[in-house]
């Protein structure tokens, strides 16, 4: 894997477009449209492969609240039967 050079400063052109980038990524972060799950899963698998890591188990939940409850439930089950249920990542 090739090590990439870390950016130390923005160019003048990048600074001039900063407000545009901020607005774009704020809109993305606040977006509540349904996820493209197959595309997201493929991207996650590729990123882990690029880092030479095993792909994670991906569990989709309907909301941040249900994700929190799911994670807590899996963690509790893992305490009770560690061999049957790997701990959440």
Secondary structure as UniProt FT lines:
FT   HELIX           12..16
FT   HELIX           18..30
FT   HELIX           37..50
FT   TURN            51..52
FT   HELIX           64..80
FT   TURN            82..84
//
